[in-house]
Amino acid sequence: MLFVCLTFVVSCGGSSKKDEGSGNDADNAEIRDDEETGDAEEAETADDAEAESGDASVSSIKFTVPEEASTVAEFSGHFAFPDVVRLQNGKLMAVYRNGSTHADKSGAIVYSMSDDGINWEEADILLDDTSIDDRDPSITVLSDGKVAMNWFKYRYPADYSEPWVHHLFFAVSDKSGLNFGEEIQVDSGVFDYSETAEMNEAGIWLDENGSEVTVAASSSSAVEHEGKIIIPGYFGNALNWQSMSKTPKTKVVLYESSDGGATWTPNEVDAEIDEKTWLQEPALLKVTDKRWIIHARTGVGASPSNKGDLVQSVSEDGGKTWSAYKSLGFVAHAPELLKLENGVLVSSFRWLDWGTSVNREAVSMVYSLDGGKTWSDVIEILDCGKVECGYPGMVELPGNKILVVYYTPGATGIESKIITFEAE
């Protein structure tokens, strides 16, 4: 089997904390108790500082990406937006959307199971509201072993004479991941404004009470923090399809629940960015209890579909305040963030190699050894050419492995690859 081996070596500052008191010098054998205590306290302080900074416990890492992939699902229709988790019983569970086309009410959430990430059981429907499009599922295993999923439902009117509306949903299953309870709408609003909404002179959709019609969505899984569940979402006004530039730009909102998902509070991420920028498809990662990172897709200009760089914002106080968004230097969609057990951070996404003679897409990733302060060059997982693909989900496996799932070029199926890594 052929392999593409991509190696990035980054050295971190600091020493290796070797025991310098283990030589044969007689003086070394007479170290006083207070000196030993002092050395131990210094080492513990250094370890605490490294943990709080979010720096990895390794100084370099090499990823090996296989050419060959495994088929997760491949039958009729359009496949997209997968995610994957490792259940408490060790089973791997992938979820994704399957519908007739990219966007229509046939969209259902489907799942596949595997023991090893290579051989996948036959797919089956997990959730399907046949009256509306269920799309972009993200899944996570909570600290009690239960499985949480967030996704959004999208209603497509026949024309543009009324708002096109989508809202964010959340549900919890038992530890099997197959028995989801009540579907809870996270943001407020209804789906059908056909008889009640109208557009004002500024080009903004209003409901029968004169309030702006708003929509919400998500593209990455929920995060737990101090007994709370947090969904990274994006929120804004219903689009004015006939004059898109009149629609206010979308924002990143962290939806927070303190009661297991029964009720939700929206907290807008107040991070500076150019006023012409749409913020979309955010991913949230707790690097430490204090240091949090958001990666988000952007679009610049009149339409959210326009080209925009992947951006990052950082909080050093557990999500209370956020730094200005900064570009990571390339265009990408639907980031997914993962912290490996060794502290290395990985961000995977659909990379768009725009502005070149190729203009192609690729399932790709970058990594960080310093808690997200700097990131590696782009590592390609799959070259998709000039057709849609990607939206990867990731989970770490035992034995220095990462399982990544993504949708194939042209959305004809879902595939998985197992990326191996060596760290020093």
Long-range contacts (C-beta under 8 A, 24 or more apart in sequence): 1-66, 1-67, 1-68, 2-67, 2-68, 3-64, 3-65, 3-66, 3-67, 4-64, 4-65, 4-66, 4-67, 4-380, 5-62, 5-64, 5-65, 6-62, 6-63, 6-64, 6-65, 6-379, 6-380, 7-62, 7-63, 8-60, 8-61, 8-62, 8-63, 8-367, 8-376, 8-377, 8-379, 9-60, 9-62, 10-59, 10-60, 10-61, 10-369, 10-374, 10-376, 11-59, 11-60, 12-55, 12-56, 12-59, 12-369, 12-370, 14-50, 17-43, 17-46, 51-288, 52-288, 52-290, 52-291, 53-288, 53-291, 53-370, 53-371, 54-287, 54-288, 54-291, 54-343, 54-345, 54-370, 54-371, 54-372, 55-343, 55-369, 55-370, 55-371, 56-340, 56-342, 56-343, 56-344, 56-345, 56-368, 56-369, 56-370, 56-371, 56-423, 57-342, 57-343, 58-342, 58-343, 58-344, 58-369, 58-423, 58-424, 59-369, 59-424, 60-369, 60-423, 60-424, 61-342, 61-344, 61-367, 61-369, 61-421, 61-422, 61-423, 61-424, 62-421, 62-422, 62-423, 63-365, 63-367, 63-379, 63-402, 63-419, 63-420, 63-421, 64-419, 64-420, 64-421, 64-422, 65-379, 65-380, 65-381, 65-417, 65-419, 66-417, 66-418, 66-419, 68-417, 69-382, 69-415, 69-416, 69-417, 70-117, 70-118, 70-119, 70-120, 70-415, 70-416, 70-417, 71-120, 71-413, 71-414, 71-415, 72-96, 72-112, 72-114, 72-120, 72-123, 72-405, 72-413, 72-414, 72-415, 72-416, 73-98, 73-110, 73-112, 73-120, 73-123, 73-413, 73-414, 74-408, 74-412, 74-413, 74-414, 75-123, 75-413, 77-101, 77-106, 78-102, 78-411, 79-407, 79-408, 79-411, 79-412, 79-413, 79-414, 80-135, 80-136, 80-391, 80-407, 80-411, 81-135, 81-136, 81-137, 81-219, 81-334, 81-391, 81-407, 82-391, 82-392, 82-393, 82-405, 82-406, 82-407, 82-414, 83-137, 83-138, 83-139, 83-221, 83-336, 83-393, 83-405, 84-139, 84-393, 84-394, 84-395, 84-403, 84-404, 84-405, 84-416, 85-139, 85-140, 85-141, 85-147, 85-177, 85-221, 85-395, 86-141, 86-395, 86-397, 87-141, 87-147, 87-175, 87-176, 87-177, 88-141, 88-145, 88-175, 89-175, 89-176, 90-115, 91-115, 91-177, 92-116, 92-117, 92-395, 92-403, 93-139, 93-147, 93-177, 94-120, 94-393, 94-405, 94-414, 94-416, 95-126, 95-137, 95-139, 95-149, 96-137, 96-405, 96-407, 96-414, 97-134, 97-135, 97-136, 97-137, 98-123, 99-133, 99-135, 102-388, 102-411, 103-133, 103-135, 103-154, 103-156, 104-133, 104-156, 105-130, 105-131, 105-132, 105-133, 105-155, 105-156, 106-133, 107-133, 107-134, 107-135, 107-154, 108-134, 109-134, 109-135, 109-137, 109-149, 109-151, 111-177, 111-178, 112-414, 114-416, 117-397, 117-403, 117-416, 117-418, 118-416, 118-418, 120-416, 126-178, 126-180, 127-151, 127-171, 127-180, 127-183, 129-153, 129-183, 132-191, 136-217, 136-218, 136-219, 136-391, 138-218, 138-219, 138-220, 138-221, 138-222, 138-393, 139-177, 139-221, 140-221, 140-222, 140-223, 142-172, 142-224, 142-229, 143-224, 145-175, 146-172, 146-173, 146-174, 146-175, 147-172, 147-173, 147-174, 147-175, 147-176, 147-177, 147-180, 148-172, 148-173, 148-221, 148-222, 148-229, 148-261, 149-173, 149-180, 150-186, 150-218, 150-221, 150-222, 150-231, 150-233, 151-218, 152-216, 152-217, 152-218, 153-191, 155-191, 155-192, 157-194, 160-241, 160-242, 162-193, 162-194, 162-197, 163-193, 163-197, 163-205, 163-213, 163-215, 163-238, 163-239, 164-238, 164-239, 164-241, 165-189, 165-190, 165-191, 165-192, 165-193, 165-213, 165-215, 165-238, 166-215, 166-216, 166-217, 167-191, 167-215, 167-216, 168-216, 168-217, 168-218, 168-231, 168-233, 168-255, 170-222, 170-229, 170-231, 170-257, 170-261, 170-264, 171-261, 172-260, 172-261, 184-261, 184-262, 184-264, 186-216, 186-231, 186-233, 186-255, 186-264, 187-214, 187-215, 187-216, 187-233, 187-235, 187-255, 187-264, 187-266, 188-214, 189-213, 189-214, 189-215, 193-238, 197-238, 199-240, 202-246, 203-240, 203-243, 203-246, 203-247, 204-237, 204-240, 204-246, 204-247, 204-248, 205-237, 205-238, 205-240, 212-237, 213-237, 213-238, 214-238, 215-239, 216-253, 216-255, 219-280, 219-281, 219-282, 219-283, 219-297, 219-334, 219-391, 220-281, 220-282, 220-283, 220-284, 220-334, 220-335, 220-336, 220-337, 223-284, 223-285, 223-286, 225-286, 225-289, 225-318, 225-319, 227-258, 228-256, 228-257, 228-258, 229-256, 229-257, 229-260, 229-261, 230-254, 230-255, 230-256, 230-257, 230-284, 230-319, 231-255, 231-264, 232-282, 232-283, 232-284, 232-294, 233-282, 234-279, 234-280, 234-281, 234-282, 234-296, 235-266, 235-268, 236-278, 239-304, 244-302, 244-303, 244-304, 245-301, 245-302, 245-303, 249-275, 249-276, 249-277, 249-278, 249-279, 250-278, 250-279, 250-280, 250-304, 251-279, 252-279, 252-282, 252-294, 252-296, 252-313, 254-284, 254-319, 267-319, 269-294, 269-313, 269-322, 270-321, 270-322, 271-313, 271-322, 271-323, 271-324, 271-325, 272-324, 272-325, 273-298, 273-311, 273-324, 273-325, 274-300, 276-300, 276-301, 277-308, 277-325, 278-303, 278-304, 278-306, 278-308, 279-311, 279-325, 280-304, 281-333, 281-334, 281-335, 282-335, 283-335, 283-336, 283-337, 283-347, 284-337, 285-337, 285-338, 285-339, 285-345, 285-372, 286-339, 287-339, 287-345, 287-371, 287-372, 288-371, 289-318, 290-315, 290-316, 290-317, 290-318, 291-315, 291-316, 291-371, 291-372, 292-318, 292-319, 293-337, 293-345, 293-372, 294-322, 295-328, 295-335, 295-337, 295-347, 295-349, 296-325, 296-335, 297-332, 297-333, 297-334, 297-335, 298-325, 307-331, 307-352, 307-354, 307-355, 310-335, 310-349, 312-372, 314-372, 328-366, 328-375, 330-378, 332-364, 333-390, 333-391, 334-390, 334-391, 334-392, 336-392, 336-393, 336-394, 338-394, 338-395, 338-396, 338-402, 340-396, 340-402, 340-421, 341-396, 342-423, 343-369, 343-371, 344-368, 344-369, 344-423, 345-371, 345-372, 346-394, 346-402, 347-375, 348-381, 348-392, 348-393, 348-394, 348-404, 349-390, 349-392, 350-389, 350-390, 350-391, 350-392, 351-378, 351-380, 351-390, 359-386, 360-384, 360-385, 360-386, 361-385, 361-386, 361-387, 361-388, 361-389, 361-390, 361-409, 362-389, 362-390, 363-389, 363-390, 363-392, 363-404, 363-406, 365-392, 365-404, 381-406, 381-417, 381-419, 382-406, 382-409, 382-415, 382-417, 384-408, 384-409, 385-409
